[in-house]
Amino acid sequence: MNDASTKRHSRKGLYAPFIIVLVALAAWTGWWFYLTRQIETRLDAQAETLRRAGWSVDYVKDGITGWPFRAHLKLKYVEVAAPSGHAVAAPALSAEANAYQPTKWVVVAPDGLVLTRAERGKVAVRGDAIRMSVHGLTQAWPNVALELVNPVFTAHEGAEIFPISRAGRVEFYIRPHIVGSTVASDDVDMLFRLIDAKGRPDGPVEAFTQDGLLTIQTEAVIGQASALHGMDAAGVLSAWARAGGTFRQVRGEMAAGESRATLTSDLLRARPDGRLEGRVALKTIKPLPALAGLAGTPHGAVNRVGAAGAAGAAAAAGATGAGDELDLTVVFRDGRTWLGPFSIAPAPKLF
């Protein structure tokens, strides 16, 4: 029989879960504030390092929000200029990471970018989305993805017109190169996509595509990647070229209007002036329209005489029908692009 002397059950156990939650929330809040202070400190330190190396870096911090699970950094009036004269500016940048995974960031330019191309002037870039993600900041080479969705390129007054006026997508990816299950110490993989690009009026891309669209997909292994450093006037690719940097295992596809091609190259390298050297093998379908288009370019860097000669050689080889295929070799040498004995344009320039 129960009586008043019976001990009452303690209610302390009912409060224990709430106390644990409050302690965990306080600890997490402390971590969040520590993390955001570290983000701001490291941002300022990196900017100062670049300034000491001759870069110009300007931005206004608009605060960090996102508690409790995100770190959302907002910057305004961002401008980063290299000693080479190349620069990028944005009215606003938004960078975000999960507080529990601060080595993975997504950066968005909601109001577009302005690119400065040294002596060629500025071009504004607007689109449905301009974003970059960086994953694995503790790795020797992080995974980087840059995406532009429906970008439109508009040259500023007095600047050289940009080769393309718009595109469906522009994508660029790099990641560590893996051989078997081992990460290569001095190689990185690269993938570039330019999808449904429209050339500027009366420009070489418009002529090459016969007023159509240009799509290029290229992948390669970048060798001597550890040499991608240095802050001199020529930029990081200059130091890489001096160190013997290479593009290996180059593979790609291209569609220019009704012309098609697949491309392969075992090795390409950069000259001291930044222009590519090497050979690229092309398996083409209907190459004549593209070559004839280059020959008819109104003005610019394209050698119309050389392009006309190359078109004539392709026609002589029988590449005139709707389903004709032809193997061609493009050679980058002496700063020029050669198709057989015909010089048709300057070689691609990396810096």
Buried (B, 14 or more C-beta within 10 A) or exposed (E): EEEEEEEEEEEEEEEEEEEEEEEEEEEBEEEBEEBBEEBBEEBEEEBEEBEEEEBEBEBEEBEBEBBEEBBBBBBEEBBBBBBBEBBBBBBBBBBBBBBEEBEBBBBBBEEBBBBBBBEBBBBBBBBEEBBBBBBBEEEEBBBBBBBBBBBBBBBEEEBEBBBBBBBBBBBBBBBBBEEEEEBBEEBBBBBBBBBBBBBBEEBBBBBBBBEBBBBBBBBBBBBBBBBBEBBEEBBBBBBBBBBEBBBBBBEBBBBBBBBBBBBEBEBBBBBEEBBBBBBBBBBBBBBBBBBBBBBBBEEBEBBBEBBBBBBBBBBEBEBBEEEBBBEBEBBBBEBBBBBBEBBBBBBEEBB
